[in-house]
Amino acid sequence: MTQPVSEPMTDIAYSIIDDIFGWIEPRDFAIRLWDGNTWGPDADHEPSSTVVLRRMLMKPTEENFAECYISGEFDLEGDLEATVPLSRKLIGMKLTWWQKLQFGRRLLQLPSDAESTSIPEPGLSGSEHSVDRDRQAVTHHYDVSNDFYRLWLDERMVYSCAYFTAEDDDLDRAQVRKLDMLCRKLRLKAGERLLDIGCGWGGLLLHAAEEHGIEGVGITLSQPQADEANARFAAAGLADRCQARVIDYRDLTDEEGSDKVVSVGMIEHVGSERLDDYFQTVQRHLKPGGAFLLHGIADLPARPAKTTKGVIRTYVFPDSDLPSMTKLITAAERHNFEARDVESLRENYARTLRHWARRLEANQEAALAQVDERTYRIWRLYLSAVANWFDRGYISVFQSLFVKQRDEGKAHLPLNRFDWYEEAPVTLPRKDRRA
């Protein structure tokens, strides 16, 4: 431990930190006080992260810690994700009433000149998961800035779980591999019409058109996303085959016009009470016998997350709702879908989020030119915290393949799925291709 300057308040702070954190093993973190003094890790550990206190936190809950970090009341240097288990240990600590009294007396002697900063919430209006309110929620999250997302996403700006096959896989290759896996699971053929519900910046449609010869329509509630996607289609010479539209899934009118339907990272915005509306829409727009691939985050009810979920739902994904796979499959079956395959990519998403977090941190200066510091902190916290949730099995992400059943029961699918996993070259975006 670094020897503190002999000042009363510093001595008090060190005594509190010793009592609260001294029992934690391994002690591979550091705490720096407002006066520059540092309480360090065990002698045989380098600090993976350093908590920089502006003042002592009076309310030890994960929501409070998250909001204090977002508002700048304390800072974190190094690996932010490494502090997530630390906060859980702290919050899980049981104190007697006498210990609480003693801590309280010492805390009151410490500096608290910084007032708690109020963090404005999105301020959505209307009933939850109405068409208008969903548009507001999507705008809040995705319209931050295309250039901001471009700093930390892959070349195609794919904002969903990548598909890794090796420890040293880079993000761009893993995302292209995921895009192609989606296409192979759908068994896309040249000339087929693909509907992408929640198309983002158009990465999947672009890949499916270039590599599998489809025609496609993507829908989103974000105008900047649609503009970026259509610009990419035009640059690739695919404007006559691919289009991104700003429209709610409930307002689609092209009845049974799609051979295949895909939806990646969108089900989280639908809401459990709207699952019937969602699957009914897909069923209505898919040809009989057509395949539907749903890729989305799902709750794991057996492992309820005691985390900053409330903070993320408030400031990052307003109105987000993670249904369980039980709910999803049950709702799909109510609307004449047969589940043909379910695959978990939980560990892949933890790795994807870590790639994003490191890229964001490496581009901090450029990010702060696009967004304010509060927004940067929200996204940094969100990416690191959610990586930990996936890693620990609090939530998961699934790819579920459904078929719209025919009256005669024929699905026109192979007897197995071996073809999905045949070796196929990973084709990088055009600017990365070598002559």
N, C-alpha and C positions, 0 to 999 in steps of 0.2 A: 504494500500500500504506500502511495506517495504521502510523505509527511506533510501535514497541513500547517499553514501559518497559524500561529497561536492567537486566534481571535475567537471570542465567545460564540458568535453565530456559526462559524466554521466548525468549531468543536461540537456544537449541538448537532449540526447536520451530519457530521461523521458518526456520531453516536447513533443517530437514527438509521443511517445507511448500514452500519454494522449490524444493528438489530434486525433490519428488514431483509437485507441481501446477503449477509454473511454466511447463512446456512445453505445457500444455493450452490449446487454442484452440477456440472463443472462451472467454475466462476471464470468465464472467458469474456467478460464484458467490463467496461469501465464507466464510471459516472463522474462527470466534470461539473463542479459547482459554479455558481454565478461569479465567484471571485477567481476562477482559474485553477483552483486546487482540484486534484483528481484522486478519486478512490479507485484503485486499480484491480486488475484480475489476480488470480493466483500466480505465483512466481513462474510456473511452467506453462503459462498460457499467454498468447498474444490476444489482445482484445479484438473480437470479431465485430464489435460495435461499441460506440460510446454514446451514452445518454448525456446530453448537455442541458443541465437544468437552468432555467431562468428563475424559477422559484420552486418550492416544494409543492407537489400536487396534493391537494387536500382531500380529494374524493377518489379512492382507488378502485375505479371500475374501468373495464376496457373501453366502454363508450367515452368516458371522460378522458382517458389517456389519448384516444384517437382524436377527439375534438381539441384537446390541448396541443397535440402535435400539429394538427391542421392550422390552428390559429397562431402557431409560433411560440407558444408558452414554453416549450422545450424543443430541442433538436436532436436528431439522431445521425451520427456519423458512422460510416461503414455499412455493414449488412443489416438493413432494416428488418428483414424477415427473421434474423436471429433473435430479435427482441420479442417476437410474438410468444414463444414458449416462456420467456422470462416474465412477461406480463401475466400469463396464466398462473405461474407459480406465485407471483406476488398477490394476485387477487384470491387465489385459493388458500392463502395463509389465514389460519384461524387465530384470532386474538381474544384473550379474556377481557372482561370489562376493565380490569385493572391495567392491563397493557394498553388498551385503547386510551384510558385516561392519561397514562404517562406519556404516550406518543402525542396526544393532543396538547398537553402542556408544553412539550418541546417544540412542536410545530408552530404554536402561536408565537414563539420567540424568533422565528425565522422570517426573512424578508418576503413580502408579498405585495410589492408595490405595483406589479403588473396586474391589471384587472383582467378577469376572464373575458376573452373575446367572443362575442356572439357571432356564430356562423350562419349566414342567411340560408334558409332552405329554398328549394326550387320554386315553391309557391304555386303548385299546380292547382287548377280549378276544374270543377265538374266532377261527375261520379267516376270512381276508379274503374279503369279499363273501358270507358266509353271511347268512341273514335276520337273525339277532340282531345280528351285527356291523354290518351296513348300518344297522340301526335306531340303534345307538350313534353311528355316524358322522354320520348325518343330525341326530340330536338335538344333537350337539356343535355343528354349524354353524347350524342353523335355530332352535334353541330359545334362542338368546342372549337375545332379548326382542323381542316384536312391536313394542313402542314404540321400541326402538332402530332397527329397520329402517324404521319409519314416519318417522323423522327425515330419512332421505336417499333413500328411494325415492319414486316418483311417487304420485299420489293413490290409484291402484288397487293399490299395492304389488306391481308387476310386477318380479320379480327376474330379468330376462333382457334381452337386447339389444333396444334400441328401434330404430325405423325412421325415420330422419331424411330429409327432402327438401330442407332449406334450412339455411344456416349459422346462422340465428337461430331455428330450431325449439327450442321449450322441451321439457323432458323429458316432461311430461304429454301433450302432443299427439303426440309421437313414439311414446310407448308405446301410446296408443290406436290410432294408425295401424298399429303392429305387430300388435296384437290383431286388428284388422279384416283385415289382410293374411293372417294365419293362417286366419281364417274363410273368406276368399275363395279361398285356395288349396285348402282342403278343400271348397269350394263347398257350405257348409252350407245346409240347407233347414229351414223350420219343421217341427217335429214329429220331426226326426231325433234319434237318441240318440248323444251324444258322450261318449266316455271320455277323460278327461284324466289321463295317467299322470305324476304329479309335479305336482300342481295348485297347489302353493304356497298363497297366501292367496286363491285363487279368482278372480283377476282375469280370466282368459281365459273361464272358464265364465260368469261374470257378464256379460261383454260379449256372448258368443255367445248367451246366453239373451235378453238385452234387445234386441239388435239383429238377431238372426237366428232367434229363436223356437225354439231347440233345447231338449231335455231333456238333462241331463248329470250324470255322476258323476265326481268327481275323487278321486284317491287320493294320499296322502302318508304319510310315516312320522313326521311332526311333529304332535303333538296340538295345540300352540298355533296352528299354521297351520290345521288343520282347524276348530278352534273359531272362529277369525277368519273363515274362509271361510263357514261356516254362518251366522254372525251377519250377514254381509253379504248372503247369499242371503235371509235372513228379513227384513232391513230393506228389501230391494228387492221384497218380495212374491213371491219365487221359491223359497221353501222347498219347495213341492210339485213343482218341476221340476228343482232342482239340489241336490246333496248332496255333501259332502266326507267321505271316510272315511279312517280311519287303518288302512292295510293295505299289506303288501308286494305288489308287482306279481305275484310268484310265487304268491300265495295267492288271487288272484281266481278266482271260480267261475262267472261269468256267461258261459257259452259262446256265442260268436257272437251276442252281444246288442247290439253297437254298430254303427251305420251308419258312423261315422267314429271314428278314434282320433288323439289328438294327444299329444305328449310334448315339453315345453319345458324345457331345462336340467336334465334328469334323467339322460340317458345317461352323463354324466360320473361318476355314482356306481355304474354297473352293473359295470364291470370288463371288460376285454377277454376274459377267459376265460368270462364269463357272457353274452356277446352272443347266443349261440344260445338260452339260456333266455329272454332278453328278447324277441327277435323271435318265438320260438315262442309266447310269451304273447300278444303283439299279434296274431299270426296266428289264434290260437285264439279271441280275443274279437271279431274283426272279421268282419262279414258278407262273403261272397264278392262281389268287385267293389268293396268299400269302400276308402276312401282313408285313408292313415296319414301324418301329417305329423310328422317328427322334426326338432326344432330343438335343436342342441347344439354344444358346443365340440369341436373336433377338432384333433389334433396335425398339424403340417406336417413330416413327417420330413425333407424336404429342407432345413429351416431349424431344426435343433435349438437350443433355447433354452439358452444358457449363462447362467442367471439364478437367482433365488431360488426356483425351482420347488420344491425340496425343502422349504424353509421353509414355503411356502404349503400344500403337501400335508400337512405335519406339523401345522401350527397352525390352518389355515383349513378345508381340505377333506380330512380324513383319508381315506385309501384311494382318493382320486380317481384316475381313469384316463382319459386322453384318447386314444381310438382314432383312427386315421386314417380318412379317408373311404373309402379302399380297403377297410379292414377292415369298416366299417359296411355298405357296399353289398354286399360279398361275403357277409356274414352274412345280410343281408336277402334276397338272392337264394336262399340255401340254404333259406329258409322261404317260398318261393312269392310273394315280393314283386317287383314290377317297378318300377324307379326311373323316375319320369316327369319329375322336375325336381330340380336341385340349385342353390341360390343361396347365395353367400357374402355375409355381412354384417360382414366383419371390421372395416372402418373405422367402421361404425355402432356396434360394440361398444366400440371405443376411445373414441368420443365419449360413449357411455352411461356408461362407467366414470368418465370425467372429470366428468360431471354429478354422479354419486354421490359422488365424492371431494370436490368442492367443497361439496356440501350437507352432508356429514359434517363437514368442517372448519368450516363456518359454524355448525354446531350442536354444537360441541365441548363446551360447558358442559352442554347438555342430554344429550348422549351420555354424559358422565362421570357423570351422575346415574343412568344405566341400567346401565352396565358399568364395570369398573375400568379404570385407565389402560393396563394392558398390553393388554387386549382392544381398546381404542380404537386403540392404536398398531398392533396386528396388522391391523385392518381398514383403517386409513389406508394402511399399507404395501401391503397386498394390492390395494386399488383402484387406487392409483397405479402400482404395478409392472406389474399385468396390463394396464392401459391401454397402457403402453409396449410390452408383448409383442405385443398386437394391432396396434398402430401399425407396428411393425417387421416384422410378418409371421412371428413365431415360432410363433404359434398362430392359429387362425381359428374362426369360428362359421358353421355352415351350416344352412339350412332344406332338408330333403330330402323330397320328396313321393313316396310309394310307393302302389301299388295292389295289393291282394290279388287275384291272378290267378284268373279263372274257367277252367274246362276249355276253353270255346270261345274264350277269349282276348279277350272283349269287356270293355273298361274303362269304357264309357259316359262318356267324357270328351270335351270339345270338341277340335277339331282343333288349337287353339292356346291360348295363355294370355293373350290380349289383355284379357279381362275382368278379370284380376287388377289391371290397372293403370289401369282407367277411373277418372276423378276421382270421388271419393266424399267427402262431408263427414265431418270428424273430429268425432265426438260425445264431448264430455268427460263425465266422471262427473257425476252429477246435481247435486251441490253446486256445481259450476262452471258449470252451464248458465245462460244468461241468459234471462230471460222475454221 
